[in-house]
Amino acid sequence: MNKNLIKEFINIAGAEYVLYEEVDRQAYSYDAAVLTPQIPALVVMPATQEQLGKTVKLAYKNSLPITVRGAGTNLSGAVIPSSAESVVILTNRLNRIIEINEQDLYAVVEPGVITSVFAEAVSTHGLFYPPDPGSQTVSTLGGNVALNAGGLRGLKYGVTKDYLMGIEFFDYNGDLIKTGSRTVKCVTGYNLGGLMLSSEGTLGVFSQIILKLVPPPKASKAMMAVYDDINKASETVAAIIAAHIIPCTLEILDKKCLKYVEAYTKAGLPTEADAILLIEVDGNHLQGVEEDAEKVMELCKKCGATNIKVAKDEDEKHKIWEARRNALPALARARPTTVLEDATVPRSKVPAMVAAVNRIAKKYNLEIGTFGHAGDGNLHPTILCDRRDKEEFKRVEAAVDEIFDTALNLQGTLSGEHGIGMAKAKWMEKETNRATIEFSKNLRRALDPKYLFNAGKKIL
């Protein structure tokens, strides 16, 4: 990159916070997806709203592709730089919790705030921020909004979109755009917050976010249902939803996951089982929670659970849920390459999707561990392989194609929470249609005339 241009970025953010040596830039060339990395030309780390706006304006004025990055936990290639000329804008220093309002139940944050840090800060005020992606201890709220992150509690409490009240962002001119408010109702102007939500950095750069908070539940009960057949477990999921019971969480882990997660966490999971369901019900009245828990246990037994273990206290519940949150790192230890997918189907179709994944694993002779948010139909088939083995990886790619085709045939979607990025952009037209793609392109061109915001992602 031109040395004079580098000096201009340094004048904005400071010499310590502009990385231009290749050895420093390498760490920002990839995310958690299995895709080819791309080293950017420059990494800039603004610390204030003013610095952020000036960085966006300078990069766009000089026709430099812009990739905004938080913690880099993305699983679809959405934060891999689009070219060697790219500028990565790192938001980690924009990490202030500006306000937690107990009276009106909202918070104002910068995009670099870590999700779990925010949730803990909110809890000290006696409030609750439900979205809890598996990466919550490292992922940032800006990334959560950009991907509309979900999590274990999404079944009952919803996902990030259900808590976004307002947002401020910089457009390609470096101008600050404001939308939404601190009020429960707001129909002033276009719903630009909804447009920015799940936009994956393709329409603007977030600077401040207003998030809704809620009172925490007063009672809860967690249990683990054990099955000798994963089909029985998946049928239980459909039965619970059909009975109009909405647990706080309803998670599934198959036999392969149980083996690797137990070896990694030593949480006491039943490795001899074919599958388990981890279920938690909560509410404001203990009696109602107990009644829901009893109904859930009856359905588990009716559908073939061989054993049901109720957590005796908070420590035991926490241990089991932490084991579930560690499913991905546990699986990642098994083979050199971990391909984690995000196919999501209507909840009634979970049994069909689980059966299809097992069939696909046998067809392509692959080891696939399945876990995920079964209660909202969001499964994570995880293929354990070695990308260096070209023959095996061809089978992996064929299996991924079939997993997506199956999900779409079951009236599902390509991604429930991981995003489209580069990894899934080529399948977008399969789920939508050509007119939808062209409409989205036209919208994008209007907001990004030079096509510099995260080019090559979301909509090709």
N, C-alpha and C positions, 0 to 999 in steps of 0.2 A: 504494500500500500504506500501511496505517496507520503513522504516524511512530513511534509507541511500539513497534510490532512490529519496525520497521527497527532501532531502538535495541537491541532484544534480540538481533538477529542480530549487530550490531556488537559488543555485549558479549561474544559468543562468539568471533568471528573477528578482530575489530579493524576500525577504520574504513576502513583502506586496502584491506581484503579483502571489503568488501560494496559491490557496485555497484548503485546505485538510480537514477542519472541515465540517461535514455533513450539518450543518445549512447554511454554505456558498455555498455549492455545489448544493443545491436543486434548486436554480434559473436557473440552466443550465441543467435541466433534461427534459425539454419539449420545444416545439415551439407552433405555432398557430394551429397545426393540432389536431384533436380529436383522440389522440392516448395515450397509456399508457406511462407515463413518466419513465425515467431511470436515477437515480442519478449517475454521473460519480465518478470515484475514485479520480480525481484530476482536477483542472482547472488552466491553466497556461496562463499568460497574457504577452507575449513578447512585447517589445517596439521598437526593432530594427531588421533589417534584420538578423544580426548576431545571436541575441537571438532566432529568429524564426527558423533559420536553425538548431541551436543546440538543440532546443526543439524537433523538428521533429526527428532528428537523435537519441536522447536519448530515446524517446518514442518507436521508431521503433526497435532500438537495443534490448530493453527490452520486445519486443512483446506486447506492450500495444496498444489496439485499439485507433485510433485517430479520433476525430470529430472536425472539424474546425467550429467555430461559430462567426457570426458577431452580428447582433442585435436580432437574433432569431425570426424574423417575418415569417419565412418559414411556408407554409401551407400544406406541404406533409410529415412532419416527418423527413426531411432530416438532421436536426441538433439535433435530439434526440440521445444521446449516445447509442451505440450498445450493451453495456454490463456494468456491475458494475465495470469492470476493466478499463474502458475507460478513456482517457485523453482528456479533452476539451481544445483546443487551441483557446483562445479568441483573436480576431483581433482588438478590439476597440482602443487599444493604438497605433496601426499601422495606424495612421490617418493623415498623412501628404499629402498635395497637393504639390508635389515636383516641378512641373513646369506647367505653362500654357503658351503655345507658340502661340502668336498672329500671327506671321509671317507664320508659317507652319501649323497652325490649329490643334494642338494636345495638350494633357495634360498627365502628368505622375503622378500617384497617388499610394498610398498604399491601401491595401484592406479594411481597417477600416474606410475610409472616407464616411461620410453619403451622400447619393445621392443628397438630396436637398441642402446641404451645398456646395457640388461641383458645382451643377447647378447655384447657386447664385454667387459663386466665378467666374465662367466662364462668367456669364452675366456682371459682372463689367468690363470685358475686351472687352465688345461688341460682345461676341460670344454666342453660343447656344449649349447646350447638351440636345438633345430631349428626350431620354428615361425617363419616369416619372411613375414608378410603384406607385400603390396606397399607398404603405408603404414608399414613398420616404423621408418623414421627419424623419424616424428612420432607414430604411434599409441601408446597406452599399454596396459600389461598388463591393467588393469581392463577396458578396452574389448575387448581380445582375449578375455578370459574371458566377458564379457557377450555377445559375438557368436560365440564359439567359432571364432576366426579361424584360417585355414589359411595358405596360402602356397605358394611354389614347391617346397618340400621335402616337402609333405604326402603325396605319392605313396608315398614310402618310410618317412618318419619320423612320419607322422600329423599331427594338428592339436592345437590347444590342449588339448582334452579329454584327450588322451593324456599330458599332462604336469601336470595338475591333481591335486595330492595332498591339499590341504586349503584351506579358506577360512574367514575370519571376516567376518561382515557384521552390519549393524544392521537390526533389524526396525522396524516402524512405531512401536513404543514407544520407540525409541532404545536398545533392549537389545542387547548384543553376543551374537551367536550363533556358536558354534564347531563346525566339522565337519571330519572328516579328520584327518590327523596327519603327522608326519615319517617314519613307517615305511612300508615297501614295502606291507605289508598292513594294512588297517584296516576292520573291519566294525562298529565301535561306533556304534550309533544308525542313523538313516536316512541315506541317501546325499544329504545336503543340498547337498553340493558339486555333484553331478550335476544337482540341481534348479536351482541358481543358474547353472550353466553354460548359456550361450545364452539366459538369461532376459531379456536386453536391458533391465535395470534395472526390471523390473516386479514383483520379489518382495522386494527388499531392496537395501541399499547396501553394497558391498564395502569392507572396511577393511584386510585383509591377505590375502595369497595365498601358498600354499606350492606350489612348482613343482619337478617332477622334472628332473634334469640327467642327461646321458649322456656317455660318452667320445666324443671326435670321431673320425671315420674317419681312417685313416692314409694312405689313397691315394684318388685320384680321377682321372677323365678326362672331359673335356667336349668336345662336338662340335656342329656345326651341319650339319643335313641340308637340302639345298635341293631344292625341287620345282617343276615347271612346272604342277602341278595340285593344288589343295588337297585334293581327294578322295584322292589318293595319300598325302598327308601324314597325313590322318586315318585311313586304312586301315593305315598303318604303326604308329600308336599302338595300334590294336587288335591288330595282329600281335605287337608287342613284349610286351604284357601276356599274350596267349595263349601266348607262348613261355615264360611264367613267369619273365621277367626283370623285376626291379623297379628301374628307375633311381632315383637320388636325385631328379632332376627330369626332366620331360618336358613341354616347353612348346611351344605352337604360336602362330605369328603369320601372319596372312594378308597379301595384297598391299597392302591399304590401310594396315594397321598398319606394314608395312615402309616404305612411303613416308613416313609421318609420323614414325615413330620415327627413321629414318635422318636426316631433315632436322633433327630435334631434337637427336640425340645424336652424329651423325657417327661411328658405331661401325663403319662398313664393312659394313653389312647389304646383301644382294643385292636391291635394289629392283626388279629385273627379274623376280624369282621370283614365283610365284603363292602360295607359302607356304614357311615354314621350320619345322623342328623344332629346338629347343635341348634337348640331352640331356646329362645328366651321370650317370655311374655312379661309385659309391664303395664303399669297404669297408676292411677291416683288412689285406688282403693284396694286394700289387701284382699278383701273377699272376692272382688271381681277378678283379680289376678289369679287367685287360687282356683276359681271356677274355670277360667280359661285354661290353666295348666292341666287341670283334671281332664277337660275335654280333649286337649291335645294328646295327652298320654293315652286316652282311650282310643283315639284314632291311630296312634302309632302301633298300639297292640293289635288293633283290628287289621291293620295293613301288614302285620308280620314282624314287628320289632321283637327281637329275642331278649332284649334287656333294655331297661330305661333307668338311667342314673340321674338323680336330681342333685344339683350342686348344694352342698350343705351350708356353705357360707360364701362371702364375697371373694375370699382368697381362692377357693376352689373354682369358682366361676371365672375369675380373672385368669387363672392358669390355663383353663381350657380355651378361652377366647384368644389368649395370646398365642396358643398353639395354632389355632386357625389362622391368625394373622401372619404366622410364620410359614404358611403353606408354600408360598413361592420361594423364599430363600432355602427352605428344606429341599424342595424339588430341584432347585438349581444346583445343589451339591452332587446330584446323581450322575449327570453327564456333562460334557463340555458346553453343550448348547441347550438352552431352554426356550422353546417357542410357546409363549403363553397367549392363548386366544380368548376371545371375548364375545362369543356368539350368544345371543339372547333371544328367547322365544316366549310366547304367551305362557303363563304359568301352568295352564292345563296341558301344555305340550312338553313339559319337562321330562316325563317318562319317555316319550318318543325321542327326544333329543339325547338323553342319556344312552338309550339303546343304540341310537345311530352312531354316537361317538365310539362306543365299544365295538360296534361292527366295523367302523372305519379303521380302528386300531388293528384289528385282526386282518382286515383286507390288505393293509399296507405294511404289516409286520412291524408295527411301531409301539413303543411304550408310551401310553398316554395316561396321565393322571388327571382326574377330573375333580375339581372342587368349585365352590362358588356360592353365590347368593341364590340358592334354589327357590326361595320364597318369592323372588321377583323375576324368576326365569333367567337370571344372569349367570350362566355357567362359564367356567374357565378351563376348557380342555387344554392341558399343558403337555406338549410333546417333548420328550427327553431324547436328545440325539447328539450328533456331532457334525457340525456344519462342514468340517473338513472332509468328511466322507461324502463325496459327491453323489454316489448312488443312493445312499440313505437319504440325503437331503432332497433329492428329486421326489422320493416317496413322501417326505414331509410336506413338500409344496403341493403335491397332489392331494394329500389328506386334508390340508388346510382348505383347498378349493372345495372339497366335498363337504367339509364341516360348514362352510359358509353357505353353500348351495342348500344343504339340508335345513339350516336355520331359516333361510329365506322361504323355502318351500313350506315350512311350518308357520309361515306368517310372522317370522321373527325379524331381527335386525342384525347388521354386521357388527355393531358395537353398542353395548349397554352403557359403558363408562370409560373405556380406554381411549376412545377417539379414533379418528380416521387417519390423520397424519399422512405419511407416505405409504405406510404398510397396506392400507385398505382402500386408497383412493381409486384404484383401478376397478373396484367392484361397485362403486357408488351407483353407477347407472343401472346395475342389476336390481338394486333395491328400489330405486326411484324410476326415472325415465330420462330420455334425452332433453326434453323440455325443461325439466327440473334442473338439470346440470347447466343448461344454457342460461336459465333465469339466474342461477346462483353466480355464474361467471359475470353476467352483466352487472349484478349487484356489487360484486367484488371490484370490478373495474371502476365503478363510480366512486368507490371509497378508497381505491388504491390504483390510480391511473397508470403507474409505472410497474405494477405487479411486483412490488418489492417486499410486502409484508408476508413473510413465511411462504415464499413461492414454492410451488410443487407439493403443497399440502392441502388436505381436505377436498378441494375441487380442482381437478386437472383440466 
